[in-house]
Amino acid sequence: MKSKSERSAARRAIEEERRRVQGEQAYRDWLRTSRNKPLPVPLNQGELSMRGSVSQMYVNPIPWQST
């Protein structure tokens, strides 16, 4: 008959193997599905923010008035 420490060591080994297999499966699923997901749009400005050379600037239509 196995001792208590041998049983707990065997249980830990089985649990560790199960977690490793589950993690590998999750990683393979992530690799398979990640290429189908859309990429985020930078700065939430759509196509305008994807052009690196042109920047949109806000120009106040009402000029400052001195009081």
All heavy atoms as TSV, in Angstrom:
chain	resi	resn	atom	element	x	y	z
A	1	MET	N	N	0.842	-1.177	0.000
A	1	MET	CA	C	0.000	0.000	0.000
A	1	MET	C	C	0.890	1.244	0.000
A	1	MET	O	O	1.917	1.289	0.648
A	1	MET	CB	C	-0.913	-0.032	1.219
A	1	MET	CG	C	-1.835	1.139	1.285
A	1	MET	SD	S	-3.072	0.857	2.542
A	1	MET	CE	C	-4.478	1.233	1.607
A	2	LYS	N	N	0.468	2.273	-0.745
A	2	LYS	CA	C	1.233	3.504	-0.843
A	2	LYS	C	C	1.017	4.364	0.398
A	2	LYS	O	O	-0.049	4.358	0.993
A	2	LYS	CB	C	0.815	4.299	-2.077
A	2	LYS	CG	C	1.154	3.640	-3.369
A	2	LYS	CD	C	0.741	4.526	-4.535
A	2	LYS	CE	C	1.093	3.889	-5.845
A	2	LYS	NZ	N	0.713	4.722	-6.973
A	3	SER	N	N	2.056	5.108	0.710
A	3	SER	CA	C	1.919	6.004	1.851
A	3	SER	C	C	1.158	7.267	1.432
A	3	SER	O	O	0.923	7.514	0.243
A	3	SER	CB	C	3.300	6.375	2.393
A	3	SER	OG	O	3.965	7.189	1.460
A	4	LYS	N	N	0.805	8.050	2.414
A	4	LYS	CA	C	0.040	9.271	2.158
A	4	LYS	C	C	0.833	10.249	1.295
A	4	LYS	O	O	0.291	10.864	0.376
A	4	LYS	CB	C	-0.328	9.917	3.494
A	4	LYS	CG	C	-1.209	11.123	3.355
A	4	LYS	CD	C	-1.608	11.661	4.715
A	4	LYS	CE	C	-2.517	12.857	4.568
A	4	LYS	NZ	N	-2.927	13.384	5.868
A	5	SER	N	N	2.139	10.377	1.549
A	5	SER	CA	C	2.954	11.300	0.768
A	5	SER	C	C	3.107	10.831	-0.677
A	5	SER	O	O	3.128	11.645	-1.603
A	5	SER	CB	C	4.325	11.473	1.415
A	5	SER	OG	O	5.015	10.237	1.448
A	6	GLU	N	N	3.182	9.518	-0.902
A	6	GLU	CA	C	3.264	8.998	-2.265
A	6	GLU	C	C	1.975	9.248	-3.031
A	6	GLU	O	O	1.992	9.583	-4.220
A	6	GLU	CB	C	3.575	7.500	-2.243
A	6	GLU	CG	C	4.985	7.168	-1.806
A	6	GLU	CD	C	5.188	5.677	-1.658
A	6	GLU	OE1	O	4.185	4.934	-1.450
A	6	GLU	OE2	O	6.341	5.240	-1.737
A	7	ARG	N	N	0.846	9.078	-2.356
A	7	ARG	CA	C	-0.448	9.331	-2.997
A	7	ARG	C	C	-0.606	10.800	-3.359
A	7	ARG	O	O	-1.066	11.136	-4.454
A	7	ARG	CB	C	-1.598	8.891	-2.089
A	7	ARG	CG	C	-1.759	7.389	-1.988
A	7	ARG	CD	C	-3.086	7.020	-1.349
A	7	ARG	NE	N	-3.311	7.667	-0.072
A	7	ARG	CZ	C	-3.059	7.119	1.124
A	7	ARG	NH1	N	-2.601	5.898	1.198
A	7	ARG	NH2	N	-3.295	7.786	2.241
A	8	SER	N	N	-0.202	11.685	-2.437
A	8	SER	CA	C	-0.340	13.118	-2.731
A	8	SER	C	C	0.628	13.543	-3.830
A	8	SER	O	O	0.295	14.393	-4.661
A	8	SER	CB	C	-0.139	13.950	-1.474
A	8	SER	OG	O	1.180	13.821	-0.999
A	9	ALA	N	N	1.830	12.958	-3.879
A	9	ALA	CA	C	2.780	13.276	-4.946
A	9	ALA	C	C	2.236	12.807	-6.295
A	9	ALA	O	O	2.356	13.522	-7.308
A	9	ALA	CB	C	4.134	12.633	-4.660
A	10	ALA	N	N	1.633	11.615	-6.322
A	10	ALA	CA	C	1.044	11.117	-7.570
A	10	ALA	C	C	-0.119	11.998	-8.003
A	10	ALA	O	O	-0.279	12.297	-9.191
A	10	ALA	CB	C	0.582	9.677	-7.377
A	11	ARG	N	N	-0.935	12.434	-7.038
A	11	ARG	CA	C	-2.067	13.310	-7.348
A	11	ARG	C	C	-1.582	14.640	-7.912
A	11	ARG	O	O	-2.134	15.163	-8.885
A	11	ARG	CB	C	-2.894	13.529	-6.079
A	11	ARG	CG	C	-4.256	14.108	-6.350
A	11	ARG	CD	C	-5.116	14.223	-5.098
A	11	ARG	NE	N	-5.192	12.975	-4.340
A	11	ARG	CZ	C	-4.804	12.852	-3.058
A	11	ARG	NH1	N	-4.337	13.876	-2.390
A	11	ARG	NH2	N	-4.901	11.696	-2.439
A	12	ARG	N	N	-0.531	15.202	-7.309
A	12	ARG	CA	C	0.027	16.466	-7.809
A	12	ARG	C	C	0.583	16.299	-9.222
A	12	ARG	O	O	0.420	17.182	-10.068
A	12	ARG	CB	C	1.123	16.964	-6.873
A	12	ARG	CG	C	0.612	17.707	-5.672
A	12	ARG	CD	C	1.723	18.468	-4.970
A	12	ARG	NE	N	2.840	17.600	-4.572
A	12	ARG	CZ	C	2.954	16.982	-3.398
A	12	ARG	NH1	N	2.013	17.143	-2.485
A	12	ARG	NH2	N	3.994	16.229	-3.127
A	13	ALA	N	N	1.253	15.186	-9.494
A	13	ALA	CA	C	1.811	14.947	-10.824
A	13	ALA	C	C	0.710	14.841	-11.870
A	13	ALA	O	O	0.828	15.384	-12.976
A	13	ALA	CB	C	2.666	13.677	-10.810
A	14	ILE	N	N	-0.374	14.142	-11.523
A	14	ILE	CA	C	-1.504	14.012	-12.451
A	14	ILE	C	C	-2.133	15.372	-12.704
A	14	ILE	O	O	-2.448	15.730	-13.843
A	14	ILE	CB	C	-2.538	13.005	-11.902
A	14	ILE	CG1	C	-1.945	11.602	-11.924
A	14	ILE	CG2	C	-3.838	13.075	-12.686
A	14	ILE	CD1	C	-2.775	10.579	-11.185
A	15	GLU	N	N	-2.317	16.151	-11.645
A	15	GLU	CA	C	-2.917	17.492	-11.791
A	15	GLU	C	C	-2.018	18.411	-12.618
A	15	GLU	O	O	-2.498	19.156	-13.467
A	15	GLU	CB	C	-3.158	18.084	-10.400
A	15	GLU	CG	C	-3.811	19.445	-10.418
A	15	GLU	CD	C	-5.229	19.414	-10.933
A	15	GLU	OE1	O	-5.873	18.359	-10.893
A	15	GLU	OE2	O	-5.705	20.476	-11.388
A	16	GLU	N	N	-0.716	18.345	-12.394
A	16	GLU	CA	C	0.218	19.177	-13.154
A	16	GLU	C	C	0.200	18.804	-14.640
A	16	GLU	O	O	0.203	19.681	-15.504
A	16	GLU	CB	C	1.631	19.000	-12.596
A	16	GLU	CG	C	2.650	19.883	-13.249
A	16	GLU	CD	C	4.024	19.716	-12.621
A	16	GLU	OE1	O	4.106	19.420	-11.418
A	16	GLU	OE2	O	5.004	19.889	-13.357
A	17	GLU	N	N	0.160	17.523	-14.935
A	17	GLU	CA	C	0.086	17.076	-16.331
A	17	GLU	C	C	-1.210	17.536	-16.980
A	17	GLU	O	O	-1.223	18.001	-18.124
A	17	GLU	CB	C	0.188	15.546	-16.381
A	17	GLU	CG	C	0.051	14.969	-17.772
A	17	GLU	CD	C	1.197	15.327	-18.687
A	17	GLU	OE1	O	2.273	15.710	-18.202
A	17	GLU	OE2	O	1.001	15.238	-19.913
A	18	ARG	N	N	-2.313	17.454	-16.230
A	18	ARG	CA	C	-3.607	17.902	-16.766
A	18	ARG	C	C	-3.592	19.397	-17.069
A	18	ARG	O	O	-4.046	19.838	-18.124
A	18	ARG	CB	C	-4.731	17.575	-15.773
A	18	ARG	CG	C	-6.124	17.891	-16.315
A	18	ARG	CD	C	-7.196	17.708	-15.255
A	18	ARG	NE	N	-7.058	18.633	-14.153
A	18	ARG	CZ	C	-7.420	19.937	-14.195
A	18	ARG	NH1	N	-7.938	20.427	-15.286
A	18	ARG	NH2	N	-7.274	20.714	-13.145
A	19	ARG	N	N	-3.020	20.192	-16.147
A	19	ARG	CA	C	-2.939	21.634	-16.374
A	19	ARG	C	C	-2.029	21.963	-17.558
A	19	ARG	O	O	-2.319	22.881	-18.325
A	19	ARG	CB	C	-2.433	22.343	-15.119
A	19	ARG	CG	C	-3.546	22.617	-14.137
A	19	ARG	CD	C	-3.070	23.466	-12.989
A	19	ARG	NE	N	-2.557	22.557	-11.970
A	19	ARG	CZ	C	-1.410	22.690	-11.317
A	19	ARG	NH1	N	-0.648	23.714	-11.541
A	19	ARG	NH2	N	-1.033	21.812	-10.423
A	20	ARG	N	N	-0.925	21.224	-17.712
A	20	ARG	CA	C	-0.014	21.483	-18.826
A	20	ARG	C	C	-0.698	21.190	-20.163
A	20	ARG	O	O	-0.617	21.993	-21.101
A	20	ARG	CB	C	1.242	20.620	-18.678
A	20	ARG	CG	C	2.317	20.948	-19.693
A	20	ARG	CD	C	3.500	20.019	-19.571
A	20	ARG	NE	N	3.144	18.628	-19.815
A	20	ARG	CZ	C	2.913	18.113	-21.027
A	20	ARG	NH1	N	2.995	18.871	-22.085
A	20	ARG	NH2	N	2.591	16.846	-21.159
A	21	VAL	N	N	-1.403	20.080	-20.238
A	21	VAL	CA	C	-2.114	19.721	-21.470
A	21	VAL	C	C	-3.204	20.739	-21.763
A	21	VAL	O	O	-3.392	21.168	-22.912
A	21	VAL	CB	C	-2.695	18.292	-21.355
A	21	VAL	CG1	C	-3.669	17.996	-22.474
A	21	VAL	CG2	C	-1.571	17.270	-21.331
A	22	GLN	N	N	-3.919	21.169	-20.733
A	22	GLN	CA	C	-4.984	22.156	-20.913
A	22	GLN	C	C	-4.408	23.494	-21.385
A	22	GLN	O	O	-4.981	24.150	-22.255
A	22	GLN	CB	C	-5.729	22.330	-19.597
A	22	GLN	CG	C	-7.029	23.056	-19.708
A	22	GLN	CD	C	-7.763	23.062	-18.371
A	22	GLN	OE1	O	-7.174	22.842	-17.308
A	22	GLN	NE2	N	-9.056	23.314	-18.413
A	23	GLY	N	N	-3.262	23.888	-20.845
A	23	GLY	CA	C	-2.625	25.129	-21.266
A	23	GLY	C	C	-2.134	25.067	-22.700
A	23	GLY	O	O	-2.271	26.034	-23.460
A	24	GLU	N	N	-1.559	23.929	-23.086
A	24	GLU	CA	C	-1.117	23.782	-24.477
A	24	GLU	C	C	-2.289	23.834	-25.442
A	24	GLU	O	O	-2.195	24.440	-26.512
A	24	GLU	CB	C	-0.367	22.464	-24.647
A	24	GLU	CG	C	1.003	22.460	-24.011
A	24	GLU	CD	C	1.678	21.097	-24.099
A	24	GLU	OE1	O	1.047	20.144	-24.613
A	24	GLU	OE2	O	2.828	21.014	-23.658
A	25	GLN	N	N	-3.407	23.226	-25.066
A	25	GLN	CA	C	-4.602	23.256	-25.912
A	25	GLN	C	C	-5.137	24.688	-26.037
A	25	GLN	O	O	-5.506	25.124	-27.130
A	25	GLN	CB	C	-5.683	22.337	-25.339
A	25	GLN	CG	C	-6.969	22.327	-26.137
A	25	GLN	CD	C	-6.784	21.744	-27.523
A	25	GLN	OE1	O	-6.033	20.810	-27.702
A	25	GLN	NE2	N	-7.467	22.310	-28.493
A	26	ALA	N	N	-5.158	25.418	-24.945
A	26	ALA	CA	C	-5.627	26.804	-24.988
A	26	ALA	C	C	-4.711	27.654	-25.861
A	26	ALA	O	O	-5.189	28.512	-26.616
A	26	ALA	CB	C	-5.697	27.376	-23.571
A	27	TYR	N	N	-3.403	27.420	-25.795
A	27	TYR	CA	C	-2.453	28.179	-26.621
A	27	TYR	C	C	-2.661	27.859	-28.101
A	27	TYR	O	O	-2.658	28.756	-28.942
A	27	TYR	CB	C	-1.025	27.859	-26.193
A	27	TYR	CG	C	0.009	28.594	-26.993
A	27	TYR	CD1	C	0.162	29.968	-26.881
A	27	TYR	CD2	C	0.833	27.912	-27.888
A	27	TYR	CE1	C	1.103	30.648	-27.627
A	27	TYR	CE2	C	1.772	28.585	-28.630
A	27	TYR	CZ	C	1.911	29.947	-28.498
A	27	TYR	OH	O	2.836	30.616	-29.246
A	28	ARG	N	N	-2.855	26.586	-28.434
A	28	ARG	CA	C	-3.093	26.217	-29.838
A	28	ARG	C	C	-4.384	26.848	-30.343
A	28	ARG	O	O	-4.444	27.338	-31.476
A	28	ARG	CB	C	-3.151	24.703	-29.978
A	28	ARG	CG	C	-1.789	24.045	-30.004
A	28	ARG	CD	C	-1.881	22.622	-30.493
A	28	ARG	NE	N	-2.771	21.804	-29.679
A	28	ARG	CZ	C	-2.382	21.062	-28.656
A	28	ARG	NH1	N	-1.124	21.021	-28.323
A	28	ARG	NH2	N	-3.251	20.356	-27.973
A	29	ASP	N	N	-5.435	26.861	-29.502
A	29	ASP	CA	C	-6.693	27.501	-29.900
A	29	ASP	C	C	-6.502	28.989	-30.119
A	29	ASP	O	O	-7.036	29.561	-31.072
A	29	ASP	CB	C	-7.774	27.272	-28.839
A	29	ASP	CG	C	-8.241	25.831	-28.797
A	29	ASP	OD1	O	-7.945	25.067	-29.737
A	29	ASP	OD2	O	-8.896	25.473	-27.795
A	30	TRP	N	N	-5.734	29.637	-29.242
A	30	TRP	CA	C	-5.480	31.069	-29.380
A	30	TRP	C	C	-4.717	31.352	-30.669
A	30	TRP	O	O	-5.027	32.298	-31.391
A	30	TRP	CB	C	-4.696	31.577	-28.176
A	30	TRP	CG	C	-4.320	33.005	-28.318
A	30	TRP	CD1	C	-5.092	34.101	-28.107
A	30	TRP	CD2	C	-3.048	33.503	-28.746
A	30	TRP	NE1	N	-4.390	35.241	-28.369
A	30	TRP	CE2	C	-3.129	34.904	-28.766
A	30	TRP	CE3	C	-1.857	32.892	-29.108
A	30	TRP	CZ2	C	-2.055	35.701	-29.138
A	30	TRP	CZ3	C	-0.795	33.693	-29.473
A	30	TRP	CH2	C	-0.903	35.075	-29.483
A	31	LEU	N	N	-3.692	30.538	-30.985
A	31	LEU	CA	C	-2.941	30.732	-32.225
A	31	LEU	C	C	-3.836	30.582	-33.446
A	31	LEU	O	O	-3.714	31.346	-34.414
A	31	LEU	CB	C	-1.798	29.719	-32.323
A	31	LEU	CG	C	-0.524	30.037	-31.586
A	31	LEU	CD1	C	0.485	28.915	-31.786
A	31	LEU	CD2	C	0.066	31.345	-32.032
A	32	ARG	N	N	-4.729	29.623	-33.400
A	32	ARG	CA	C	-5.600	29.375	-34.543
A	32	ARG	C	C	-6.594	30.511	-34.736
A	32	ARG	O	O	-6.861	30.932	-35.859
A	32	ARG	CB	C	-6.343	28.052	-34.331
A	32	ARG	CG	C	-7.132	27.591	-35.526
A	32	ARG	CD	C	-7.814	26.293	-35.227
A	32	ARG	NE	N	-8.158	26.307	-33.813
A	32	ARG	CZ	C	-9.362	26.165	-33.281
A	32	ARG	NH1	N	-10.317	25.919	-33.962
A	32	ARG	NH2	N	-9.622	26.231	-32.034
A	33	THR	N	N	-7.144	31.053	-33.648
A	33	THR	CA	C	-8.187	32.075	-33.779
A	33	THR	C	C	-7.636	33.494	-33.828
A	33	THR	O	O	-8.343	34.404	-34.257
A	33	THR	CB	C	-9.186	31.985	-32.613
A	33	THR	OG1	O	-8.487	32.171	-31.384
A	33	THR	CG2	C	-9.903	30.651	-32.620
A	34	SER	N	N	-6.411	33.710	-33.395
A	34	SER	CA	C	-5.904	35.085	-33.316
A	34	SER	C	C	-5.701	35.708	-34.690
A	34	SER	O	O	-5.814	36.921	-34.839
A	34	SER	CB	C	-4.601	35.131	-32.531
A	34	SER	OG	O	-3.585	34.433	-33.216
A	35	ARG	N	N	-5.416	34.920	-35.703
A	35	ARG	CA	C	-5.198	35.513	-37.026
A	35	ARG	C	C	-6.489	35.969	-37.672
A	35	ARG	O	O	-6.472	36.729	-38.626
A	35	ARG	CB	C	-4.440	34.549	-37.922
A	35	ARG	CG	C	-5.169	33.271	-38.240
A	35	ARG	CD	C	-4.322	32.382	-39.110
A	35	ARG	NE	N	-3.266	31.795	-38.310
A	35	ARG	CZ	C	-2.965	30.526	-38.250
A	35	ARG	NH1	N	-3.617	29.684	-38.995
A	35	ARG	NH2	N	-2.016	30.080	-37.479
A	36	ASN	N	N	-7.628	35.546	-37.148
A	36	ASN	CA	C	-8.917	35.948	-37.716
A	36	ASN	C	C	-9.506	37.175	-37.037
A	36	ASN	O	O	-10.511	37.696	-37.489
A	36	ASN	CB	C	-9.921	34.800	-37.601
A	36	ASN	CG	C	-9.448	33.571	-38.347
A	36	ASN	OD1	O	-8.743	33.687	-39.334
A	36	ASN	ND2	N	-9.816	32.407	-37.876
A	37	LYS	N	N	-8.891	37.634	-35.955
A	37	LYS	CA	C	-9.449	38.756	-35.206
A	37	LYS	C	C	-8.969	40.079	-35.806
A	37	LYS	O	O	-7.835	40.187	-36.247
A	37	LYS	CB	C	-9.033	38.667	-33.745
A	37	LYS	CG	C	-9.633	37.464	-33.055
A	37	LYS	CD	C	-9.218	37.375	-31.627
A	37	LYS	CE	C	-9.791	36.132	-30.990
A	37	LYS	NZ	N	-9.336	35.950	-29.627
A	38	PRO	N	N	-9.825	41.096	-35.816
A	38	PRO	CA	C	-9.415	42.384	-36.378
A	38	PRO	C	C	-8.406	43.088	-35.469
A	38	PRO	O	O	-8.420	42.925	-34.254
A	38	PRO	CB	C	-10.723	43.183	-36.451
A	38	PRO	CG	C	-11.584	42.571	-35.406
A	38	PRO	CD	C	-11.206	41.114	-35.340
A	39	LEU	N	N	-7.525	43.853	-36.087
A	39	LEU	CA	C	-6.547	44.626	-35.336
A	39	LEU	C	C	-7.189	45.915	-34.843
A	39	LEU	O	O	-8.096	46.455	-35.490
A	39	LEU	CB	C	-5.344	44.952	-36.218
A	39	LEU	CG	C	-4.523	43.748	-36.679
A	39	LEU	CD1	C	-3.447	44.214	-37.644
A	39	LEU	CD2	C	-3.914	43.034	-35.507
A	40	PRO	N	N	-6.750	46.454	-33.718
A	40	PRO	CA	C	-7.331	47.703	-33.225
A	40	PRO	C	C	-6.924	48.876	-34.106
A	40	PRO	O	O	-5.854	48.894	-34.701
A	40	PRO	CB	C	-6.721	47.839	-31.821
A	40	PRO	CG	C	-5.493	47.028	-31.853
A	40	PRO	CD	C	-5.742	45.913	-32.819
A	41	VAL	N	N	-7.810	49.850	-34.189
A	41	VAL	CA	C	-7.544	51.063	-34.955
A	41	VAL	C	C	-6.895	52.066	-34.012
A	41	VAL	O	O	-7.452	52.381	-32.966
A	41	VAL	CB	C	-8.846	51.636	-35.554
A	41	VAL	CG1	C	-8.579	52.941	-36.269
A	41	VAL	CG2	C	-9.472	50.620	-36.478
A	42	PRO	N	N	-5.696	52.562	-34.345
A	42	PRO	CA	C	-5.025	53.487	-33.431
A	42	PRO	C	C	-5.748	54.817	-33.308
A	42	PRO	O	O	-6.265	55.340	-34.292
A	42	PRO	CB	C	-3.650	53.664	-34.060
A	42	PRO	CG	C	-3.819	53.285	-35.479
A	42	PRO	CD	C	-4.929	52.288	-35.532
A	43	LEU	N	N	-5.793	55.346	-32.113
A	43	LEU	CA	C	-6.357	56.658	-31.789
A	43	LEU	C	C	-7.844	56.789	-32.109
A	43	LEU	O	O	-8.377	57.881	-32.119
A	43	LEU	CB	C	-5.588	57.773	-32.496
A	43	LEU	CG	C	-4.107	57.869	-32.166
A	43	LEU	CD1	C	-3.465	58.950	-33.003
A	43	LEU	CD2	C	-3.904	58.157	-30.698
A	44	ASN	N	N	-8.505	55.701	-32.434
A	44	ASN	CA	C	-9.943	55.699	-32.705
A	44	ASN	C	C	-10.351	56.719	-33.756
A	44	ASN	O	O	-11.399	57.330	-33.658
A	44	ASN	CB	C	-10.738	55.932	-31.412
A	44	ASN	CG	C	-10.533	54.811	-30.430
A	44	ASN	OD1	O	-10.356	53.683	-30.826
A	44	ASN	ND2	N	-10.559	55.130	-29.154
A	45	GLN	N	N	-9.505	56.922	-34.768
A	45	GLN	CA	C	-9.834	57.877	-35.820
A	45	GLN	C	C	-9.996	57.207	-37.176
A	45	GLN	O	O	-10.032	57.872	-38.196
A	45	GLN	CB	C	-8.753	58.947	-35.904
A	45	GLN	CG	C	-8.687	59.797	-34.669
A	45	GLN	CD	C	-7.572	60.805	-34.743
A	45	GLN	OE1	O	-6.889	60.909	-35.751
A	45	GLN	NE2	N	-7.393	61.553	-33.684
A	46	GLY	N	N	-10.062	55.922	-37.213
A	46	GLY	CA	C	-10.290	55.222	-38.464
A	46	GLY	C	C	-9.119	55.329	-39.413
A	46	GLY	O	O	-7.966	55.283	-39.017
A	47	GLU	N	N	-9.414	55.486	-40.682
A	47	GLU	CA	C	-8.376	55.488	-41.708
A	47	GLU	C	C	-7.456	56.706	-41.629
A	47	GLU	O	O	-6.318	56.653	-42.067
A	47	GLU	CB	C	-9.013	55.418	-43.089
A	47	GLU	CG	C	-9.699	54.091	-43.356
A	47	GLU	CD	C	-10.355	54.061	-44.712
A	47	GLU	OE1	O	-10.248	55.068	-45.454
A	47	GLU	OE2	O	-10.969	53.040	-45.036
A	48	LEU	N	N	-7.941	57.815	-41.093
A	48	LEU	CA	C	-7.112	59.013	-41.025
A	48	LEU	C	C	-5.886	58.804	-40.141
A	48	LEU	O	O	-4.820	59.342	-40.411
A	48	LEU	CB	C	-7.930	60.191	-40.490
A	48	LEU	CG	C	-9.064	60.672	-41.398
A	48	LEU	CD1	C	-9.840	61.786	-40.720
A	48	LEU	CD2	C	-8.504	61.155	-42.721
A	49	SER	N	N	-6.020	58.022	-39.081
A	49	SER	CA	C	-4.896	57.833	-38.180
A	49	SER	C	C	-3.911	56.798	-38.704
A	49	SER	O	O	-2.821	56.662	-38.176
A	49	SER	CB	C	-5.384	57.426	-36.799
A	49	SER	OG	O	-6.023	56.181	-36.879
A	50	MET	N	N	-4.282	56.060	-39.739
A	50	MET	CA	C	-3.376	55.055	-40.281
A	50	MET	C	C	-2.374	55.660	-41.257
A	50	MET	O	O	-1.384	55.036	-41.584
A	50	MET	CB	C	-4.169	53.949	-40.967
A	50	MET	CG	C	-4.936	53.110	-39.990
A	50	MET	SD	S	-5.684	51.749	-40.839
A	50	MET	CE	C	-6.878	51.246	-39.633
A	51	ARG	N	N	-2.642	56.864	-41.751
A	51	ARG	CA	C	-1.692	57.532	-42.635
A	51	ARG	C	C	-0.647	58.220	-41.767
A	51	ARG	O	O	-0.956	59.115	-40.996
A	51	ARG	CB	C	-2.405	58.558	-43.509
A	51	ARG	CG	C	-3.363	57.908	-44.479
A	51	ARG	CD	C	-3.956	58.921	-45.394
A	51	ARG	NE	N	-4.939	59.710	-44.630
A	51	ARG	CZ	C	-5.547	60.770	-45.099
A	51	ARG	NH1	N	-5.296	61.199	-46.310
A	51	ARG	NH2	N	-6.417	61.418	-44.369
A	52	GLY	N	N	0.581	57.788	-41.886
A	52	GLY	CA	C	1.619	58.288	-40.998
A	52	GLY	C	C	2.058	59.702	-41.272
A	52	GLY	O	O	2.534	60.407	-40.383
A	53	SER	N	N	1.913	60.187	-42.519
A	53	SER	CA	C	2.465	61.500	-42.859
A	53	SER	C	C	1.483	62.640	-42.660
A	53	SER	O	O	1.889	63.785	-42.553
A	53	SER	CB	C	2.951	61.497	-44.310
A	53	SER	OG	O	1.865	61.233	-45.163
A	54	VAL	N	N	0.212	62.364	-42.621
A	54	VAL	CA	C	-0.779	63.421	-42.532
A	54	VAL	C	C	-1.414	63.370	-41.145
A	54	VAL	O	O	-1.912	62.345	-40.713
A	54	VAL	CB	C	-1.879	63.238	-43.606
A	54	VAL	CG1	C	-2.927	64.322	-43.466
A	54	VAL	CG2	C	-1.270	63.227	-44.981
A	55	SER	N	N	-1.365	64.489	-40.437
A	55	SER	CA	C	-2.006	64.523	-39.129
A	55	SER	C	C	-3.135	65.540	-39.163
A	55	SER	O	O	-3.013	66.617	-39.740
A	55	SER	CB	C	-0.999	64.900	-38.046
A	55	SER	OG	O	-0.511	66.193	-38.271
A	56	GLN	N	N	-4.214	65.191	-38.548
A	56	GLN	CA	C	-5.363	66.090	-38.454
A	56	GLN	C	C	-5.201	66.928	-37.193
A	56	GLN	O	O	-4.950	66.398	-36.123
A	56	GLN	CB	C	-6.648	65.273	-38.359
A	56	GLN	CG	C	-7.011	64.558	-39.627
A	56	GLN	CD	C	-7.686	65.489	-40.608
A	56	GLN	OE1	O	-8.349	66.429	-40.208
A	56	GLN	NE2	N	-7.486	65.242	-41.878
A	57	MET	N	N	-5.349	68.216	-37.322
A	57	MET	CA	C	-5.255	69.103	-36.180
A	57	MET	C	C	-6.571	69.838	-36.013
A	57	MET	O	O	-7.221	70.167	-36.994
A	57	MET	CB	C	-4.154	70.125	-36.417
A	57	MET	CG	C	-2.991	70.010	-35.574
A	57	MET	SD	S	-1.960	71.338	-36.175
A	57	MET	CE	C	-0.965	71.611	-34.864
A	58	TYR	N	N	-6.908	70.083	-34.777
A	58	TYR	CA	C	-8.115	70.843	-34.517
A	58	TYR	C	C	-7.756	72.318	-34.565
A	58	TYR	O	O	-6.827	72.775	-33.914
A	58	TYR	CB	C	-8.698	70.484	-33.149
A	58	TYR	CG	C	-9.898	71.319	-32.798
A	58	TYR	CD1	C	-11.121	71.088	-33.381
A	58	TYR	CD2	C	-9.784	72.370	-31.894
A	58	TYR	CE1	C	-12.217	71.856	-33.071
A	58	TYR	CE2	C	-10.876	73.150	-31.575
A	58	TYR	CZ	C	-12.090	72.881	-32.168
A	58	TYR	OH	O	-13.165	73.655	-31.857
A	59	VAL	N	N	-8.500	73.084	-35.345
A	59	VAL	CA	C	-8.322	74.528	-35.424
A	59	VAL	C	C	-9.614	75.151	-34.925
A	59	VAL	O	O	-10.693	74.887	-35.460
A	59	VAL	CB	C	-8.024	74.984	-36.863
A	59	VAL	CG1	C	-7.889	76.493	-36.938
A	59	VAL	CG2	C	-6.791	74.296	-37.387
A	60	ASN	N	N	-9.486	75.969	-33.916
A	60	ASN	CA	C	-10.658	76.614	-33.333
A	60	ASN	C	C	-11.241	77.599	-34.339
A	60	ASN	O	O	-10.569	78.542	-34.767
A	60	ASN	CB	C	-10.248	77.344	-32.045
A	60	ASN	CG	C	-11.443	77.820	-31.257
A	60	ASN	OD1	O	-12.583	77.665	-31.683
A	60	ASN	ND2	N	-11.173	78.417	-30.111
A	61	PRO	N	N	-12.496	77.435	-34.754
A	61	PRO	CA	C	-13.085	78.343	-35.740
A	61	PRO	C	C	-13.371	79.738	-35.168
A	61	PRO	O	O	-13.498	80.703	-35.911
A	61	PRO	CB	C	-14.369	77.638	-36.162
A	61	PRO	CG	C	-14.713	76.742	-35.031
A	61	PRO	CD	C	-13.422	76.363	-34.386
A	62	ILE	N	N	-13.445	79.864	-33.852
A	62	ILE	CA	C	-13.700	81.154	-33.220
A	62	ILE	C	C	-12.402	81.621	-32.582
A	62	ILE	O	O	-11.931	81.042	-31.611
A	62	ILE	CB	C	-14.814	81.036	-32.151
A	62	ILE	CG1	C	-16.080	80.448	-32.784
A	62	ILE	CG2	C	-15.081	82.387	-31.503
A	62	ILE	CD1	C	-17.140	80.071	-31.786
A	63	PRO	N	N	-11.772	82.649	-33.116
A	63	PRO	CA	C	-10.497	83.091	-32.545
A	63	PRO	C	C	-10.691	83.664	-31.141
A	63	PRO	O	O	-11.762	84.101	-30.761
A	63	PRO	CB	C	-10.006	84.149	-33.514
A	63	PRO	CG	C	-11.166	84.535	-34.345
A	63	PRO	CD	C	-12.175	83.438	-34.256
A	64	TRP	N	N	-9.594	83.675	-30.378
A	64	TRP	CA	C	-9.625	84.223	-29.029
A	64	TRP	C	C	-9.905	85.715	-29.073
A	64	TRP	O	O	-9.386	86.434	-29.910
A	64	TRP	CB	C	-8.284	83.997	-28.343
A	64	TRP	CG	C	-8.103	82.579	-27.901
A	64	TRP	CD1	C	-7.677	81.551	-28.654
A	64	TRP	CD2	C	-8.383	82.065	-26.614
A	64	TRP	NE1	N	-7.655	80.403	-27.918
A	64	TRP	CE2	C	-8.084	80.689	-26.654
A	64	TRP	CE3	C	-8.853	82.603	-25.422
A	64	TRP	CZ2	C	-8.237	79.865	-25.552
A	64	TRP	CZ3	C	-8.994	81.771	-24.341
A	64	TRP	CH2	C	-8.694	80.424	-24.407
A	65	GLN	N	N	-10.702	86.162	-28.136
A	65	GLN	CA	C	-11.028	87.575	-28.018
A	65	GLN	C	C	-10.417	88.119	-26.733
A	65	GLN	O	O	-10.567	87.519	-25.673
A	65	GLN	CB	C	-12.558	87.763	-27.949
A	65	GLN	CG	C	-13.320	87.212	-29.135
A	65	GLN	CD	C	-13.155	88.096	-30.362
A	65	GLN	OE1	O	-13.008	89.309	-30.246
A	65	GLN	NE2	N	-13.173	87.479	-31.523
A	66	SER	N	N	-9.699	89.232	-26.828
A	66	SER	CA	C	-9.199	89.829	-25.590
A	66	SER	C	C	-10.295	90.679	-24.969
A	66	SER	O	O	-11.075	91.312	-25.654
A	66	SER	CB	C	-7.966	90.659	-25.795
A	66	SER	OG	O	-7.791	91.104	-27.065
A	67	THR	N	N	-10.330	90.629	-23.662
A	67	THR	CA	C	-11.398	91.363	-22.976
A	67	THR	C	C	-10.927	92.673	-22.425
A	67	THR	O	O	-9.833	92.990	-22.206
A	67	THR	CB	C	-11.980	90.533	-21.829
A	67	THR	OG1	O	-10.946	90.169	-20.968
A	67	THR	CG2	C	-12.696	89.352	-22.370
